[in-house]
Structures are given as C-alpha cells and as structure tokens.
Amino acid sequence: MKGILGKKIGMTQVFKEDGSLVPVSVIEATPMVVVQVKTMDTDGYEAIQIGFGDIKESKVKKPIKGHYDKAGVDSKRNLVEFRVENASEYKVGQVISVDTFKEGDFINVTGISKGKGTQGTIKRYNQSRGPKTHGSKFHRAAGSLGSSASPSRVFKGMHMAGRMGNEQVTVKNLQVVRVDMDRNLLLVKGAVPGPKKGIITIKESVKNGR
C-alpha cells in the first residue's frame, strides 16, 4: 500500500478543463526519507518507517537520534510506519516524494480533527431542540436519559454533553485533482480533517483497484 505524510495548508478552488469548479484541500508533502525497512524474516511483517519534516538536532531525544544515526539519515520531526506488500522494494535512505500519487488516484486521509472543547448534545450529536414558545422551558437540554424503575441506570454510550473533536478521523475515497511536483503540493477534492499546518497521513484507497 502506498502512503505519504503531508501538512495541511488550507482550502482553495481550481477550474477543470471543462470549466467546472472543484473545491480542493492543499496538502504540502515535502520529500520523505525511508528510515527503516521491516521484512517478514526480521520483524514478522512487511513495513517501512518514514521520516518527515525538518527539526533541529538539539530538539531530538538521544534514543530517537540514535535511530536516525543508525540509518545514516538526518533527524526528522515525524516518524511513521506504513505496511507494504513487499518491503524489499525499498532501501534505507530512499527518498519518497509527492509523485507517489498521480492525478485521478483515490486516497484515504487521516488526521486529528479540530478540538471544539465541551459541547452540548445539539452541537455534538446534532440533536433537535425543544419549542421556543407556548411557555416551554425545554430548549437545549439533553432530554430523558433513561427510566427510573428499570433499568435504574444510564446506559453506556448515551449521548450527553462532553468533549468534542480532537480525535483521529479518516476521510475515505478522496480524489487527487492535481499534483504539483515543483512545490511539493497535492490538491485533493473536498475537505480533509485537522487544522491548518496539521500533519495528516495519506494512503492509497482500495477504490483504485476497482
């Protein structure tokens, strides 16, 4: 499975050759380097570790720095592992760039969604509110949480107020609209999770094989 890391820049829009407008997310995917290759013989599974993003050497912890020094590559800010079908196709120090994907490919994008703090059930779960008039005092409350006699408790998973956002989200089957090799940019149709400058993981979608 093909995969890269990227940084969310924001959203914009592009026009296709037929004149149609497409909203796109702009992802910056600077060149990544293979730090470690894991094979079935040595580790029991096929995978590669990829380093992404520049960082000062003084900010790298010694155990992590030793891992990079063993591979003979510069230290990176992010280190992520991707499962692949045949890890022997990769070599330590190999550079992986945005041209891993091409226009028309379908991808799955994973990131940490924006944190929205503590929210009520209307915003958090899209529940309906109560009437505004006729003396009603029920407006934005959660409503009944369960009966008192039986089962005399609140069921696990009941929709209630609480922390919203700041969790891992995956958006599947987004289409690559454009690949800009000169600026290391990937333009993806639609929205991707996370705030601006957030690190996201991009993997090949199974839809490509259809």
FENFENTA-V595817 format. One record per residue. SS is DSSP state (H for helix, E for strand, C for the rest). OMEGA is omega in whole degrees, -180 to 180 (999 if undefined). D_FIRST is the distance of its C-alpha to the first C-alpha in whole Angstrom. Layout:
SS OMEGA D_FIRST
SS OMEGA D_FIRST
//
This chain:
C 178 0
C 179 4
E 176 7
E 173 10
E 180 14
E 178 17
E -179 20
E 180 22
E -179 25
E -180 26
E 176 26
E 179 28
E 179 29
E 178 28
E 175 30
C -178 29
C 179 31
C 178 32
C 180 34
C -179 31
E -178 31
E 174 27
E -175 27
E 170 24
E -179 22
E -178 22
E 177 20
E -179 20
C 178 17
C -177 19
C 178 18
E -177 16
E 178 17
E -177 15
E -179 17
E 176 16
E -180 14
E -178 14
C -179 15
H -178 16
H -174 19
H -173 20
H 179 18
C 177 17
C -177 13
C 179 11
E 174 10
E 174 11
E -177 13
E 175 14
E -175 17
E 174 18
E -180 21
E 179 25
C 177 27
C -180 31
H -179 31
H -179 34
H -179 32
C 178 29
C -173 30
H 180 31
H 179 29
H 179 26
H 177 27
H 178 28
H 178 24
H 180 24
H 179 27
H 179 26
H -180 23
C 180 25
C 177 23
C 179 25
C -179 25
E -177 22
E -177 23
E 178 19
E -175 17
E -180 14
E 178 12
E 173 8
E 179 7
C -179 5
C -178 7
C -177 9
H -179 10
H 177 13
H -178 12
C 178 13
C 177 16
C -177 18
C 179 19
C -179 17
E 177 17
E -175 14
C -175 15
H 180 15
H 172 15
H 178 11
C 179 12
C -178 15
C -179 17
C 179 17
C 174 13
E -175 12
E 171 11
E -176 11
E -179 14
E 178 15
E 177 18
E -176 21
C 179 24
C 177 27
C -178 30
C 177 33
E 180 35
E -179 37
E 178 38
C -174 40
H -179 38
H 179 39
H -174 37
H -175 34
H 177 34
C 177 36
C 179 39
C 179 42
C 179 45
C 180 49
C -178 52
C -172 53
C 177 57
C 174 59
C -179 60
C 176 56
C 178 55
C -175 52
C -175 49
C 180 46
C -177 46
C -178 44
C -176 46
C 179 47
C -180 44
C -180 46
C -176 49
C -175 52
C -180 53
C 12 50
C 177 48
C 177 49
C 177 46
C -178 43
C 176 40
C -180 37
C 179 34
C 180 37
C -180 37
C 178 39
C 180 39
E -178 36
E -178 34
E 178 32
C -180 28
C 178 27
C -177 24
E -179 20
E 176 19
E 175 16
E -172 17
E 172 15
E 171 14
E -175 16
E 176 16
E -178 16
E -177 20
E 176 20
E -179 19
E -178 22
C -177 21
C -178 25
C 179 24
C -177 21
E 176 20
E 179 18
E -174 20
E -180 19
E 178 21
C -176 22
C 175 22
C -176 20
C 174 21
C 178 23
C 174 26
C -177 26
C 177 25
C 180 23
E -180 19
E 179 16
E -178 13
E 179 11
E 179 7
E 179 6
C 178 9
H 180 9
H 179 12
H -177 11
H -178 11
C 999 15
//
